[in-house]
Amino acid sequence: MSEIKKLTLTDLMKNKEQYRIKNDVKEEFFIKRLDASITIRKPERSLCLEAFQMSADKDQVEKADIYLAYNIVVEPNLKDSELQKEFGCVEPMDIVEKIFESGEISNIAQSGIELAGYAKNVKKVKDIKN
C-alpha cells in the first residue's frame, strides 16, 4: 500500500477549488426494475437532520426514507402536480411509494446520505494501514 498523504494548509490554499464543498452535486442512479435512471441531488445538512430526526421518532420512522427520497430526486420531478394527479396521490409524498419499491426508496435515501458525506468516509489511518 502506498503512503497516505497528509493534508496541509499549503494544499488547502493551493487547491482550494478541489477541496471546497460543492452544494449542487447531482448523481445519476440506475433502478434495475424500472430499467431507467433517476437523478438525485446532494441533500442539504438540514434535510439530512430532519430525516435523522424522523428516523428516531417511532411515529415517523417509516416516513424518513420517503421524505428524503421525495426531496432529493430531481429527475423525474416527483413534486410535479400533474404527475401526482396522474398517479392518484392524496398527499404529495405518496408519489414515492407509487413509483418505487420499499428497498429502492431505502437505497435512494442512503445514496443521498452518502452524497452528503454521512457514510463512513472518514477512517483512522492506522485502520487503513493494517
N, C-alpha and C positions, 0 to 999 in steps of 0.2 A: 504494500500500500504506500502511496506517495505521502509526503509530508503535508500536513494540514496547514493551510495559510492562515496567519493571524491577521485579522482586520485592524488596520492602523488608521490614525487620524489623517495621515497623508493620503491613503487610499480613499477614504471617505470624501475628502476635499477634491482630490484629483478626478475622481469618477463619480461625482455627486449624482449625475443623472442615472447612472446604473444602480445606485443604492437608494435613490429616492422612492418612497412609497407611491405607487400609482393607484389611483382610485377607480378609474374607468377601465377595469380589466374585465374582459369578456372571454369566455371559453365555449367551445362547441363540444357537445357530448352526444354520442350515438345511443339511441334507445332501440335495442335489438327487436323487441316486439313490434314496434312501430315501423321498423326498417327506415328510420329517418333520424336526423339530428335535431337537437334544440340548442339554443344559445342561452347561457346564464351569465350574469354579471356578478362580480365580487360583491358580496353584501357589505354594507357599512357596519361599523362596530355596533352601533345602536340596534340595528336589525338583528345581529347575532345575539346580543344580550337579551333582547326581547324573546327570541326563540329559546334561549337557555332558560330564561325565567318561566316560560310556558312549560318547558320540559320538567321543571322542578315542581310544578303545580299539578297535583293529581287530577284536577278538573280540566286541565288544558293540555296535558301531556300528549294526547293523541292528535292535537291540532298543531303542535310545534313544527313538525316537518312540513305539513301542508302550508302553514303560514309562511315558512321560509321559502318553499318552492314557489308559491304564488308570487312572492315579492322579488325573486331573483331570475325567474325565467323571463327573458326579454323577447325571444323568438321561438315559438309564436307568442304573440302578446296575449297572455292569459287574462289581462284586465280589459280586453275588448268587449264592450257590452253586446255587440252583435253575436260574438262567439258564445258568450254566456247565455244569451237568449236562445240561440240555436240548440244548445245542449240542455236547456230547461233548468238552468241554475236558479235556485231560490236566493242564495247568498253568493256574492262574487267568488269567494274561495272554493265553492262547490266544484268549480271547473277543474280543479286539480285532480280530484278523485274521479271525475268523469272521463279524464283523458289518461291518467297514469295509474298503474297498479301500485299497491302499497309499497312494495320493495323498490319500485322505480322512484317513488316520492322520497323515500328514505335516502336513496343513492343521490338524487338531485340535491337534497338538503345537505348531505355530507360533502358533496363536491363543492358546494358554496362555502361551507365552513372551512374546507381545506384551502380554497382560494383566498380566504381572509386570514390565513395563517394559523388557524386554530388546531391544525393537525400536529402531529409530533414532528415538527420541522427543526426543533432545537434539540440537540443531543450532546451529552457530555463527550468531550474529545477522548477521554480515556476509554469510554464505551466503544467508540468508533475504532480505536486503535487495537482493541482486543479482539 
